[in-house]
Amino acid sequence: LQFYGGKIGIDATHKGPQEGAREWPEEIEMTPEVKELVDRRWEEYGIGLDPSAANGRMRQSPSPLQRLLRR
């Protein structure tokens, strides 16, 4: 298996002023055109709403998403 037993470390500690803390930038907002494009292509990405889930849960189909990421 590729990457079997791999490790990753994430430092999620809050930085203080003396450590170089800075303000968060403004949130990025997608244009309506980009939102529409992504909404139209959910199924192509292999991600979509699960019609059987009453809570609007997402479902994933790994094959289309994996193909997209390999491009």
Secondary structure, DSSP 4 states (H G I P E B T S, - for coil): -TTTT-------PPPPGGGT--PPPPPP---HHHHHHHHHTHHHHTEEE-TT-TT--EEE-HHHHHHHHH-
